[in-house]
Amino acid sequence: MSPAHPTPSRPPSPRAVAPDHGPAGAPAPVAGAGAPATAGAPAGADPRPATPTPVGRIPVIELSPVVEGGRWPAKAVTGEPVPVRATVFREGHDAVAATAVLIAPDGTEHSRVTMDEVDPGLDHMEGWVVPDREGDWSFRVEGWSHPYGTWLHDAPIKVGAGVDVELMLTEGALLLERAAGRPELPEDARTVLTDAVTGLRDAGRPAEARLAAGTSPEVREVLAAHPVREYVTRSATYPLRVDRPMALYGSWYEFFPRSEGAHFDPERGGWVSGTLRTAAERLPAIAEMGFDVVYLTPVHPIGTTNRKGRNNTLEAQPGDPGSPYGIGSADGGHDAIHPELGTFADFDAFVARAHELGMEVALDIALQASPDHPWVTEHPEWFTRRADGTIAYAENPPKKYQDIYPLNFDNDPEGIYHAVRDMLQVWIDHGVTAFRVDNPHTKPLDFWERILADVRSSHPDVVFLSEAFTRPAMMRTLAAIGFHQSYTYFTWRTTKEEVAEYLDEVSNETSHVMRPSFWPTTHDILTPYMQTGGAAAFAIRAVLAATGSPTWGIYSGYELVENVARPGAEEQIDNEKYEFKPRDWSRAQDFGIAGLLTTLNRTRRHHPALQQLRGLTVHPTSDDATVCFSRHLPAHLSPTGHADTVVVVLNLDPFITRDGTVELDLAALGIPEPESGADDTPVMAAHDELSGETYFWGRRPYVRLDPHTTCAHVLTVRPL
């Protein structure tokens, strides 16, 4: 995946550079140009060069972001700063440099930046590029000999020691004359260099003054923007897939539409399902909390054979609605709507209302069937037969799902493919722009690679979220082959060490391939931490999810602190999967969670740093339950043109107040070091988005956080 060298915690300042020319204005020789990897190659195609790429005059190796040698594209979204990294070196002691080149979908060169050296002594280079539209982009790195860098290193040493003084000054003058003679150089830059040549050749001045003429900040600035590049060696070209921003950033709200408006009818002696029309009445409150995406669990007809009862019991009682994941009945399958929810006209009205409120609609896709699904009779070959002739139901020992038949993709993969692709198109045509895919890791990867590419070719705006809580290799490969976003292990990371390590992993190590979605709970998951921590736990995890990942989500009822588990299980009792669950939303303000969610989403929208995955730094704290991390977006990479820095300090203990000091890395925050160097010298104003208070902090601030009143600081930071 990523190269082995460490990832910097913050983006350095890139320098835009003009195309190079070699000595005397001639095009610089290009060595080792590799064949480009083909962005968007068909499934199964090998985009690697047909023959090994020559090492070239200036070796360029260990490029990133690269997924499996360029087999699949790395991920980005429009306007997202992307760090391009490589190891660049040469024989001997002459200086080398590198340029990151970003190539637009039409094959033209979009931009190039000179890369900065990171991890000094290890030859690691880094430059940040920013794609500005969707499509299949690519990038390469050009390594080159840096004659001015070599002279800039050697000349001060020799002149200072009185060795070969005149020779070094003459060599500098000749180099700058050559640089100034390039025809494409702007006139103001040419003037700077010719003036420097005059100073270097002025034998009537002291050697130190002559040297200063060739090493002045003005000369360095010109040659940073217009470097003299020799023996340019190009790497192979690697793919970069750029999607719309929602593929990286958004706030999701999940709910079961049948519960909204559901009620018990005493005259009928049974429950009446909510509908898509009554569910739409909930949308304004969701929008008011600042959510971008409304995610609906399956809305399809539900089977009756082996229907589960309340709390996952094996026998349903009269009136039990069954699990929406037991899909299919005589009323239809995945391309139909449960009659109790309404019609496609009702669904269209729901989508339209969401759009009016500034939200998109996501739909849960579970590729499985109830025993009553039309597929079971029409295509029995799509399912697995056991030795006794019965169809195998789903199992994940010790869990059993007798109401669900998994699909078997081995007998008729083409038939299943076309049925699923047609089904997705139905929902896309009715305004669904995102799909949360249930258990994709239990289906073949070649199926997903093909269908994701197919949908993208005609509907590139459609986003797929992978719900795969499984082994890391499977999770990352699902992301590599086309899933835009991924559920993560965040839900189970609760200690300071676990949280810090995981934030660093998803923000740095895997950011080029797996874009995380953080969920404190789901309709399937209620961790022991959430069961026992009360409202404080819900507040803590909301802050951590909303600031730790650009995409996060909550499951309906979070505002009411629903935390009672079914005995022996990590899921809620009276689970909404098996029964109607109308809620008294008038109580939502009693817990303070709804207000917190609103503040968090508003803060996310106002801070571009929180809309990025990279740029995260974990800062040490003295307390073992207090975690601190920051997100920094420098001005030159920010869409506003201004630096944006957010610091989060969070008490992970939902029971007691914690206090201690934070060791802030000022450079990671874009804060200059204080002249005095004292830890208590105020160097920043830190405005808390949660409380409205402003603090004046040095590098080692003291914090005290009560989980029941102030579980966290979410601070906008600016230098004093």
Secondary structure, DSSP 8 states (H G I E B T S, - for coil): ---SS---SS----EE------GGG----EE-------TT--TT---S-SS-----SS-EEEEES-BGGGTB-EEEETT--EEEEEEE--SSS--EEEEEEEE-TTSSEEEEEE-EEESTTS-EEEEEE---SSEEEEEEEEEEE-HHHHHHHHHHHHHHHTSSHHHHHHHHHHHHHHHHT-TTS-HHHHHHHHHHHHHHH-TTS-HHHHHHHHS-HHHHHHHHHS---EEEEE---EEEEEE-GGGT-EEEEEE-GGGTT-EEETTTTEEE---HHHHHTTHHHHHHTT-SEEEE---S-B--TT---GGG-SS--TT----TTSB-BTTBSTTS--TTT--HHHHHHHHHHHHHTT-EEEEEE--EE-TTSHHHHH-GGGS-B-TTS-B--EEETTEEETT-EE--TTT-HHHHHHHHHHHHHHHHHTT--EEEEE-GGGS-HHHHHHHHHHHHHH-TT-EEEEE--S-HHHHHHHHHTT-SEEE-GGGG--SHHHHHHHHHIIIIISTTT--EEE-S--SS---HHHHHSHHHHHHHHHHHHHHH-SEEEEETTGGGT---B-TTSSSBSS-TTSS-----GGGGGGSSHHHHHHHHHHHHHH-GGGG-SS-EEEE-BSSTTEEEEEEEE-GGGSTTSS-EEEEEEEE--SSS-EEEEB---TGGGT----SS--TTS--EEEEETTT--EEEE-SS-EEEEBTTTB-EEEEEEEE-
